[in-house]
Amino acid sequence: MKYSDIDLSHKTILITGGAGFIGSNLALHIQDSYPEARIVVFDAFVLGHFKNLRGYKGEIISGDIANPLDLERLNDYRFDYIFHEAAVSDTTITDQKYVVQVNVNAFYDILKIAKKHGAKTIYASSAGAYGNSEPPNIVGEGENPENAYGFSKLAMDRAAMRFAKENGVTIVGLRYFNVYGPRETYKGKTASMILQLGLQILSGKRPRLFKWGEQKRDFVYIEDVIQANIKALSATKSDVYNIGGGTAREFNEIFGNLTKTLEKDIEVEYIDNPWGFYQNHTKADISAAKADLGYAPRFDAEKGIGSYAPYIVRIYESEIK
Ligand SMILES: NC(=O)c1ccc[n+]([C@@H]2O[C@H](COP(=O)([O-])OP(=O)(O)OC[C@H]3O[C@@H](n4cnc5c(N)ncnc54)[C@H](O)[C@@H]3O)[C@@H](O)[C@H]2O)c1
């Protein structure tokens, strides 16, 4: 499905983190929808995996965004667009120096590359920037990150908007909420709770939820995230947008939906939450993304889980069983 009439023929597109969950879906979507586009994936293969890129025919560079020598390899190209997805994506990492080095310092270098190439840049921010603020989450309000990851993403947003203003380049930040869908398998313990619960349900183990499953999150299906990225290519101004489904769903409800879709009758086990910090309720205000980017999510949790379920079964059969 094409989300935009934008002409990407003969355009050169860099996707950092292109072997990861969101980056690989983006690379494959662009390859299928815009066969004349030239795509370059740049990834350190940390949580990314070659299996995510099976079927991808574009160029691949193994490199670390935090290593300026690796970034020099990008001098061989002239990029029209950059999607920056590479990051320490594990929200539980407590090594602040490491998280800020990879997510923030390296982003400064990516921004310089964007300026040099005159490339419109779309980068991944996160709902982690809001911490535990009262929903609905609105860009510019309640930005109170509670972990190093969320802090780094908020720092990226501020750096991007400052850089765009000072340098006259267009930079769009997309604050993803809880993304789920195909090709997140290799994120392991950091994959979405929808995948993790689905695999537990299929293996007949009692799935675990933090007591008492009443937490609410804004879950967003990967196809809607891809839609947002493609639509952001036509943005006429630099800004930061929330990308979620626009509704908060309770964990118990998600669990019920999964057991129904996977046709398994199994009880949940409630456990204590080991994390001192945990987002108990998120809900994206997506009105600005709708108005400015034309973003229109197509998948609620039922439709998303319904689309994803056959893939979860395949992963269980091929990788877990
Ligand atoms: N999945 C979500 O729910 C979610 C939510 C909010 C924000 N995000 C953000 O979206 C982006 C993509 O996330 P994802 O879910 O696809 O995670 P992911 O971990 O699957 O993808 C990140 C990719 O970046 C690569 N990478 C990590 N460090 C690198 C480095 N130093 N140099 C080069 N490559 C490196 C990894 O190998 C991986 O392929 C990230 O910036 C993440 O913070 C994701």
The ligand as an SDF file (V2000), in Angstrom:
LIG
                    3D

 44 48  0  0  0  0  0  0  0  0999 V2000
    9.5070   -0.0780   19.0480 N   0  0  0  0  0  0  0  0  0  0  0  0
    8.9550    0.8650   19.8060 C   0  0  0  0  0  0  0  0  0  0  0  0
    7.9240    0.6350   20.4660 O   0  0  0  0  0  0  0  0  0  0  0  0
    9.5600    2.2490   19.8690 C   0  0  0  0  0  0  0  0  0  0  0  0
    8.9010    3.2270   20.6230 C   0  0  0  0  0  0  0  0  0  0  0  0
    9.4450    4.5020   20.6950 C   0  0  0  0  0  0  0  0  0  0  0  0
   10.5980    4.8050   19.9990 C   0  0  0  0  0  0  0  0  0  0  0  0
   11.2480    3.8420   19.2940 N   0  0  0  0  0  0  0  0  0  0  0  0
   12.4700    4.2180   18.5910 C   0  0  0  0  0  0  0  0  0  0  0  0
   12.3800    3.8170   17.2510 O   0  0  0  0  0  0  0  0  0  0  0  0
   13.6700    3.4910   16.7350 C   0  0  0  0  0  0  0  0  0  0  0  0
   13.6530    2.0950   16.1720 C   0  0  0  0  0  0  0  0  0  0  0  0
   13.2870    1.2090   17.2230 O   0  0  0  0  0  0  0  0  0  0  0  0
   13.0490   -0.3340   17.0050 P   0  0  0  0  0  0  0  0  0  0  0  0
   11.8770   -0.7060   17.8240 O   0  0  0  0  0  0  0  0  0  0  0  0
   13.0680   -0.6280   15.5670 O   0  0  0  0  0  0  0  0  0  0  0  0
   14.3170   -0.9120   17.7510 O   0  0  0  0  0  0  0  0  0  0  0  0
   15.4960   -1.8540   17.2270 P   0  0  0  0  0  0  0  0  0  0  0  0
   16.3930   -2.0300   18.3780 O   0  0  0  0  0  0  0  0  0  0  0  0
   14.9070   -3.0590   16.5640 O   0  0  0  0  0  0  0  0  0  0  0  0
   16.1690   -0.9640   16.1090 O   0  0  0  0  0  0  0  0  0  0  0  0
   17.2730   -0.1420   16.3550 C   0  0  0  0  0  0  0  0  0  0  0  0
   18.3460   -0.5170   15.3620 C   0  0  0  0  0  0  0  0  0  0  0  0
   19.4650    0.3260   15.5860 O   0  0  0  0  0  0  0  0  0  0  0  0
   20.6290   -0.4590   15.5350 C   0  0  0  0  0  0  0  0  0  0  0  0
   21.6390    0.1980   16.3490 N   0  0  0  0  0  0  0  0  0  0  0  0
   21.6850    0.2730   17.6980 C   0  0  0  0  0  0  0  0  0  0  0  0
   22.7650    0.9670   18.0780 N   0  0  0  0  0  0  0  0  0  0  0  0
   23.4120    1.3360   16.9410 C   0  0  0  0  0  0  0  0  0  0  0  0
   24.5930    2.0660   16.6700 C   0  0  0  0  0  0  0  0  0  0  0  0
   25.3450    2.5550   17.6560 N   0  0  0  0  0  0  0  0  0  0  0  0
   24.9610    2.2490   15.3860 N   0  0  0  0  0  0  0  0  0  0  0  0
   24.2100    1.7680   14.3700 C   0  0  0  0  0  0  0  0  0  0  0  0
   23.0790    1.0500   14.5580 N   0  0  0  0  0  0  0  0  0  0  0  0
   22.6930    0.8480   15.8280 C   0  0  0  0  0  0  0  0  0  0  0  0
   20.2350   -1.8190   16.0600 C   0  0  0  0  0  0  0  0  0  0  0  0
   21.1040   -2.8540   15.6060 O   0  0  0  0  0  0  0  0  0  0  0  0
   18.8270   -1.9600   15.5120 C   0  0  0  0  0  0  0  0  0  0  0  0
   18.8530   -2.5770   14.2550 O   0  0  0  0  0  0  0  0  0  0  0  0
   14.6290    3.6600   17.9000 C   0  0  0  0  0  0  0  0  0  0  0  0
   15.2060    4.9390   17.8090 O   0  0  0  0  0  0  0  0  0  0  0  0
   13.7410    3.5650   19.1070 C   0  0  0  0  0  0  0  0  0  0  0  0
   14.2770    4.2560   20.2080 O   0  0  0  0  0  0  0  0  0  0  0  0
   10.7470    2.5680   19.2020 C   0  0  0  0  0  0  0  0  0  0  0  0
  1  2  1  0
  2  3  2  0
  2  4  1  0
  4  5  1  0
  4 44  2  0
  5  6  2  0
  6  7  1  0
  7  8  2  0
  8  9  1  0
  8 44  1  0
  9 10  1  0
  9 42  1  0
 10 11  1  0
 11 12  1  0
 11 40  1  0
 12 13  1  0
 13 14  1  0
 14 15  2  0
 14 16  1  0
 14 17  1  0
 17 18  1  0
 18 19  2  0
 18 20  1  0
 18 21  1  0
 21 22  1  0
 22 23  1  0
 23 24  1  0
 23 38  1  0
 24 25  1  0
 25 26  1  0
 25 36  1  0
 26 27  1  0
 26 35  1  0
 27 28  2  0
 28 29  1  0
 29 30  1  0
 29 35  2  0
 30 31  1  0
 30 32  2  0
 32 33  1  0
 33 34  2  0
 34 35  1  0
 36 37  1  0
 36 38  1  0
 38 39  1  0
 40 41  1  0
 40 42  1  0
 42 43  1  0
M  CHG  2   8   1  16  -1
M  END
$$$$
